[in-house]
């Protein structure tokens, strides 16, 4: 009986040591596996190499434009001429004096309301 217990104990001890050996071999393997899996990946958020950066695009001179009237493409000189035509008034509107005074008084009232809102 005692011999069988010693043999069973030896068998269990051998199994336990065998499990420890497997586990001890597993630690370096686990560390190597984690180190290889957790390596930083190349940046995937960067734009492609052929894409022109926005900083360079901001410094480019725009040589063409579109007409604000009909949307047709214009050269720089044509665009400048069209803008000059559109900004200069073709006629000066004439407003009666009493209407000009009323507009002035409304502008003063608006200014006072921003300063004193309950007025």
ABEGO torsion letter per residue (X at the ends): XAAAAAAAAAAAAAAAAAAAAAAAAAAAAAAAAAAAAABBBBBAABBBAABBBAAAAAABBBABBBBAAAGBBBBAAAAAAAAAAAABBABBBBBBAAAAAAAAAAAAAAAAAAABAAX
